[in-house]
Amino acid sequence: MFTANQDYLKLPGSYLFSTVAKKTGAFTQAHPEARIIRMGIGDVTKPLPPAVIEALHKAVDEMASAETFRGYAPDLGYAFLREAMAKHDFQDRGCQIEADEIFISDGAKSDSANIQEIFAGESRIAVCDPVYPVYVDSNVMAGRTGTYDPAAGTWSDVIYMPCTMENGFAPDLPSETPDLIYLCFPNNPTGAVITKAALQEWVDYANKVGAVILFDAAYEAYIKDPQVPHSIYECEGARTCAIELRSFSKNAGFTGLRLGATVIPKDLKDKKGQALHPLWARRHGTKYNGAPYIVQRAGEACYSPEGRAQIQAMVGDYMKNASFIRQSLADMGYQAFGGQDSPYIWLRTPGDMTSWEFFDFLLEKAWVVGTPGSGFGPSGEHYFRLTAFGSYESSVEAMERIRRI
Amino acid sequence: MFTANQDYLKLPGSYLFSTVAKKTGAFTQAHPEARIIRMGIGDVTKPLPPAVIEALHKAVDEMASAETFRGYAPDLGYAFLREAMAKHDFQDRGCQIEADEIFISDGAKSDSANIQEIFAGESRIAVCDPVYPVYVDSNVMAGRTGTYDPAAGTWSDVIYMPCTMENGFAPDLPSETPDLIYLCFPNNPTGAVITKAALQEWVDYANKVGAVILFDAAYEAYIKDPQVPHSIYECEGARTCAIELRSFSKNAGFTGLRLGATVIPKDLKDKKGQALHPLWARRHGTKYNGAPYIVQRAGEACYSPEGRAQIQAMVGDYMKNASFIRQSLADMGYQAFGGQDSPYIWLRTPGDMTSWEFFDFLLEKAWVVGTPGSGFGPSGEHYFRLTAFGSYESSVEAMERIRRI
């Protein structure tokens, strides 16, 4: 008789953001008068840029006529989008990435969850702690993480790299040697960044020990500091040790439109000389059918002069919120981090409050929803994440309410 | 040092349709004068119905304004679409399926490839032979199929259920007991259908032995025969043994728009009483971020009175092609099957030709691209698939060219 995947059953509780949504839903049902300000899930609120809207309408019209209708997309994405990304995201920054090393997908979340699949089952993973839950959970589901220790909130076979106030939220090189290293900079959830020099050390380390860095660059559009790299391929040697995940969600506001990409250089090979590029291509060909044509056209529009200017303005608005939130919290006496090259503000909870206690406290007293740091890993306990993706007015209002508590 | 997933390396050759595309590409490069008629990959050619286009434009406009902008979709899909499907696809046919048992996705291909993941690694799968390659390949990638026998074209740990002329392309119940049974009716690639009475036998069998039927209903819109069920949930007892995969690709022409759904009844539980519904929900929450809002609105439009009438007309046009192709082939002396409740025509290759020999023959002599039956499994050898998804004119022209060979 059939049996469910027992590795799924090892997952404690539900996906973090589902829990946040459920708790918020329960509160609003009990308090219909509460005007909630949502600074929890990292979802954008501004409408899509006009250049993107125009591209969408145009592509929809193409789908209305037999002459211009498009059916199945090429497995790995349309050339027009892959070429635009290769030029603007990589080659213009001096990174040697070709269009056919870019795989278009429905988003960085799917890719960051699925990428582990092309590696051996016994691969050892290393993650920052706190960390975006998808990296760990997708490996739990694949049976790669050993047993869970509920008291510690850790898995026996995962290498954790703590990122706390004490080390400036910058992970040290792991003491045990991993096969796969998940890095995300600008970081979700801490908002920390990494300089090119520091990232180069990781690249050198990965090449030395034969590890792959899975580099999540979903927040690169928020980087202002010129010392901070926008792509791991700015570092020398990254082509032989790094996979990069790209997103259109947080720069261009595609959270509801769904578009992302994964870069796998053709030079990236395992110890037997097996390249990873054809494996990911095979996965796309077999288990996926491409992002919608109209959405890929929308993605292309992000690279037009108008699109780029509009996206820059949008990101600028969110960054204005981020600066304001961080400064306001600091003024109130909170220890607040991030928010400078990142849309996330990471704060230390006041007193002895746990992350979830502070979640409830903020929800009940200020009608503000954030994300408990402990949901991102044990070292996130006593921290809390706020996002800058609301309007300026709502950011001001939220800070005012927190001040009044 | 890191190692690639060795199960991926077991896959022989490339994904069938990629090979067809590559061979066709090479031929057209060598013969630029060739006006190819594509009857290979099951891709539609008619533009999206006006009701769908209208819904897309309207939804795009909503994304252009902060008041109506939509970010992340609900994990499992928007209620408006799940409710429309529950009513029209299930409840109106007397099937007891609720909206919250329907999971919206980016297509039946992804779902049919990913669904194996919620089952134990040691699950034994049974497939029809020939079969849609995704069912087998996704299990190969998960390490579930044993070793490949290149001479036989079979995997040691897969239970094959031959479907040939001799048994009317209707599989017999398997002699060994499987955990998962993949069934697709109307069938891809043979175009065969199953009556409600015959499907009931499968449901009874699955309930008896404790197997799950993964029922691919992607082609249900092509059913004309009133004895053929549109959903497995028309059979009694299916709620405790069946998962159904639905697609918008072949009815509404969404191959390039990407939308599908998977139904998992809450009653479906493994031997330990573990329900599968929360596992698939967890997979959606962790490894996927929902189909685009605008595409879900397009899906909703398929259920409006206008949308339904337009889709019916479109399917009717394709079915006119299917009848014509099957009749023309029969007139030429081919043994042709399917094409009556299905957009696929399945023919026996002439003489002793292998499927790939006939592929090359048809490409070179008639500039017609089809799909070699052997690509779908060993029992597909000496068969060939043609699709009815072209225009009527191109279907007529293709038959004319084949007649002239």
Contacts between the chains, C-beta under 8 A, distances in Angstrom:
chain1	res1	chain2	res2	distance
A	1	B	179	7.0
A	1	B	209	7.2
A	1	B	210	2.9
A	1	B	211	7.4
A	1	B	270	7.1
A	1	B	271	4.4
A	2	B	119	6.2
A	2	B	120	7.6
A	2	B	123	6.1
A	2	B	179	4.0
A	2	B	180	6.3
A	2	B	210	6.2
A	2	B	211	6.0
A	2	B	212	5.0
A	2	B	270	5.6
A	2	B	271	7.4
A	3	B	119	6.9
A	3	B	120	4.0
A	3	B	122	7.8
A	3	B	123	6.9
A	3	B	179	7.2
A	3	B	270	5.1
A	3	B	271	6.5
A	3	B	272	7.3
A	3	B	274	8.0
A	4	B	118	6.3
A	4	B	119	6.5
A	4	B	120	6.7
A	4	B	270	4.8
A	4	B	272	7.7
A	4	B	274	4.5
A	4	B	276	6.2
A	4	B	279	5.8
A	5	B	117	6.5
A	5	B	118	5.3
A	5	B	119	5.8
A	5	B	120	5.8
A	5	B	121	7.4
A	5	B	279	6.8
A	6	B	120	6.5
A	8	B	118	6.5
A	8	B	279	5.0
A	8	B	282	6.1
A	8	B	283	7.7
A	9	B	274	7.0
A	11	B	282	6.6
A	14	B	282	7.3
A	14	B	285	7.1
A	15	B	75	7.9
A	15	B	282	6.9
A	15	B	285	4.0
A	15	B	286	5.5
A	17	B	285	7.9
A	18	B	75	6.7
A	18	B	285	5.4
A	41	B	72	6.7
A	43	B	71	3.9
A	43	B	72	5.0
A	44	B	71	5.6
A	45	B	66	6.7
A	45	B	69	6.9
A	45	B	71	7.0
A	46	B	66	6.3
A	46	B	69	7.2
A	47	B	63	6.2
A	47	B	64	5.1
A	47	B	65	5.3
A	47	B	66	5.2
A	47	B	69	4.5
A	48	B	63	4.8
A	48	B	64	6.2
A	48	B	69	7.2
A	50	B	64	7.3
A	53	B	60	6.1
A	53	B	61	7.7
A	53	B	63	6.7
A	53	B	64	4.5
A	56	B	60	4.5
A	56	B	63	7.5
A	56	B	294	7.4
A	57	B	57	6.3
A	57	B	60	5.7
A	60	B	53	6.1
A	60	B	56	4.5
A	60	B	57	5.7
A	60	B	60	6.5
A	61	B	53	7.7
A	63	B	47	6.2
A	63	B	48	4.8
A	63	B	53	6.7
A	63	B	56	7.5
A	63	B	256	7.0
A	63	B	257	7.2
A	64	B	47	5.2
A	64	B	48	6.2
A	64	B	50	7.3
A	64	B	53	4.5
A	65	B	47	5.3
A	66	B	45	6.7
A	66	B	46	6.3
A	66	B	47	5.2
A	66	B	391	7.7
A	69	B	45	6.9
A	69	B	46	7.2
A	69	B	47	4.5
A	69	B	48	7.3
A	69	B	253	7.9
A	69	B	256	7.5
A	70	B	256	4.4
A	71	B	43	3.9
A	71	B	44	5.6
A	71	B	45	7.0
A	71	B	253	7.8
A	71	B	255	4.1
A	71	B	256	4.8
A	72	B	41	6.7
A	72	B	43	5.0
A	72	B	255	4.9
A	72	B	256	6.3
A	73	B	256	6.1
A	75	B	15	7.9
A	75	B	18	6.6
A	106	B	106	5.8
A	106	B	258	7.9
A	106	B	288	8.0
A	106	B	289	7.2
A	107	B	289	5.0
A	109	B	287	7.5
A	109	B	288	7.2
A	109	B	289	4.6
A	110	B	287	6.3
A	110	B	288	5.7
A	110	B	289	6.4
A	113	B	286	6.1
A	113	B	287	3.7
A	113	B	288	7.6
A	114	B	287	6.5
A	117	B	5	6.5
A	117	B	141	7.3
A	118	B	4	6.2
A	118	B	5	5.3
A	118	B	8	6.4
A	119	B	2	6.2
A	119	B	3	6.9
A	119	B	4	6.5
A	119	B	5	5.8
A	120	B	2	7.6
A	120	B	3	4.1
A	120	B	4	6.7
A	120	B	5	5.8
A	120	B	6	6.5
A	121	B	5	7.4
A	121	B	143	7.6
A	122	B	3	7.8
A	123	B	2	6.1
A	123	B	3	6.9
A	133	B	286	7.7
A	134	B	286	6.1
A	134	B	287	7.4
A	137	B	286	4.8
A	138	B	286	6.3
A	138	B	287	5.9
A	141	B	117	7.3
A	141	B	282	7.9
A	141	B	283	7.3
A	141	B	286	6.9
A	141	B	287	7.6
A	143	B	121	7.6
A	179	B	1	7.0
A	179	B	2	4.0
A	179	B	3	7.2
A	180	B	2	6.3
A	209	B	1	7.1
A	210	B	1	2.9
A	210	B	2	6.2
A	211	B	1	7.4
A	211	B	2	6.0
A	212	B	2	5.0
A	253	B	69	7.9
A	253	B	71	7.8
A	255	B	71	4.1
A	255	B	72	4.9
A	255	B	289	7.8
A	256	B	63	7.0
A	256	B	69	7.5
A	256	B	70	4.4
A	256	B	71	4.8
A	256	B	72	6.3
A	256	B	73	6.1
A	256	B	290	8.0
A	256	B	292	6.5
A	256	B	293	4.6
A	257	B	63	7.2
A	257	B	292	5.2
A	257	B	293	7.5
A	257	B	294	7.2
A	258	B	106	7.9
A	258	B	289	6.3
A	258	B	290	7.1
A	258	B	291	7.2
A	258	B	292	5.0
A	270	B	1	7.1
A	270	B	2	5.6
A	270	B	3	5.1
A	270	B	4	4.8
A	271	B	1	4.4
A	271	B	2	7.4
A	271	B	3	6.5
A	272	B	3	7.3
A	272	B	4	7.7
A	274	B	3	8.0
A	274	B	4	4.5
A	274	B	9	6.9
A	276	B	4	6.2
A	279	B	4	5.8
A	279	B	5	6.8
A	279	B	8	4.9
A	282	B	8	6.1
A	282	B	11	6.6
A	282	B	14	7.2
A	282	B	15	6.9
A	282	B	141	7.9
A	283	B	8	7.7
A	283	B	141	7.3
A	285	B	14	7.0
A	285	B	15	4.0
A	285	B	17	7.9
A	285	B	18	5.4
A	286	B	15	5.4
A	286	B	113	6.1
A	286	B	133	7.6
A	286	B	134	6.1
A	286	B	137	4.8
A	286	B	138	6.3
A	286	B	141	6.9
A	287	B	109	7.6
A	287	B	110	6.3
A	287	B	113	3.7
A	287	B	114	6.5
A	287	B	134	7.3
A	287	B	138	5.9
A	287	B	141	7.6
A	288	B	106	8.0
A	288	B	109	7.3
A	288	B	110	5.7
A	288	B	113	7.6
A	289	B	106	7.1
A	289	B	107	5.0
A	289	B	109	4.6
A	289	B	110	6.5
A	289	B	255	7.8
A	289	B	258	6.3
A	290	B	256	8.0
A	290	B	258	7.1
A	291	B	258	7.2
A	292	B	256	6.6
A	292	B	257	5.2
A	292	B	258	5.0
A	292	B	292	6.5
A	292	B	295	6.1
A	293	B	256	4.6
A	293	B	257	7.5
A	294	B	56	7.3
A	294	B	257	7.2
A	294	B	294	7.6
A	295	B	292	6.1
A	391	B	66	7.8
